[in-house]
Amino acid sequence: MSLTEHIRLLACYSQWMNTRIYDAAGRLTPEELNRDRGAYFGSIMGTLNHLVVGDTIWLKRFACHPSSASHLTEVLALPSPARLDQRLFEDFDALRGHRTWLDEKILDWSTQLSDNDLDDTLNYRSTMGVQSSRPYGSLVMHFFNHQTHHRGQLSTLLYQAGADIGVTDLLALIPERH
């Protein structure tokens, strides 16, 4: 499997997991979604918002890569989050709708990446304004790893709230070979 094929698998996995998480979260009351659970971003809603914030920040950076600009134009037009803990959405249904839209953009973007693109360097500024230059492929892998990290936190927060999301393993999407 090439790196680009692996990235496409991760994009599919991300969408699949986000659907499962939002389905489980959708069974909770607004009070349960917003209850401070002692997590880094406080609540389930805080953590869901952080994932959208993080994805938006990274996708806006990726849009500056020549191979990605046309596929991420709509993401580039989004307002830039001011903080990593910013609550872009207070309404769960609006957040879910945006997440679904964002996952479609991620899938579309992932299908146009080439191995040559991933060998390039991406120049960007951190949220603190620090200039960085890193391998584009490594940054893309970080993007998906960041999502997985916080979805792991969400699976625990949801379970503690009484909403089990079920299977979370990437293995569920990898076809068996015979």
Residue pairs with C-beta under 8 A, 6 or more apart in sequence:
1 9
2 115
3 115
3 118
3 137
4 110
4 113
4 114
4 115
4 118
7 110
7 113
7 118
7 140
7 141
7 144
8 107
8 110
8 111
9 170
9 173
9 174
10 110
10 144
10 170
11 103
11 106
11 107
11 109
11 110
11 144
12 107
12 173
13 170
13 173
14 103
14 106
14 144
14 147
15 103
15 104
15 106
15 107
16 172
16 173
17 147
17 148
17 151
17 168
18 99
18 100
18 103
18 151
20 165
20 166
20 168
21 48
21 151
21 154
21 155
21 158
21 165
22 48
22 96
22 99
23 165
24 158
24 163
24 164
24 165
25 33
25 44
25 48
25 92
25 154
25 158
25 163
26 92
26 96
27 163
28 44
28 158
28 161
28 162
28 163
30 92
32 44
32 161
33 43
33 44
33 45
33 92
34 43
34 44
34 45
35 43
35 44
35 161
36 42
36 43
37 43
37 44
37 157
37 160
37 161
39 46
39 47
39 153
39 157
40 47
40 153
41 47
41 49
41 50
41 85
43 157
44 154
44 157
44 158
44 161
45 87
45 90
45 92
45 95
46 85
46 87
47 150
47 153
47 154
47 157
48 95
48 99
48 154
49 85
49 86
49 87
49 88
49 89
49 95
50 84
50 85
50 150
51 99
51 147
51 150
51 151
51 154
52 88
52 89
52 95
52 98
52 99
52 102
53 81
53 83
53 84
53 85
53 86
53 88
54 84
54 146
54 147
54 150
55 102
55 106
55 143
55 147
56 75
56 78
56 80
56 81
56 88
56 102
57 80
57 81
57 127
58 139
58 142
58 143
58 146
59 72
59 75
59 102
59 105
59 106
59 109
60 72
60 75
60 76
60 78
60 80
61 122
61 124
61 139
62 68
62 72
62 109
62 122
62 136
62 139
62 140
62 143
63 69
63 72
63 73
63 75
63 76
64 122
64 123
64 124
65 117
65 120
65 122
65 136
67 112
67 113
67 114
67 117
67 120
68 109
68 112
68 113
68 117
69 76
71 105
71 108
71 109
71 112
72 105
72 109
74 105
75 102
75 105
81 88
83 127
84 127
88 95
88 98
89 95
89 98
113 140
117 136
118 135
118 136
118 137
118 140
119 135
119 136
119 137
120 135
120 136
121 133
121 134
121 135
121 136
122 133
122 134
122 135
122 136
122 139
123 131
123 132
123 133
124 131
124 132
125 131
125 132
126 132
151 168
152 168
154 165
155 165
155 168
158 164
158 165
159 165
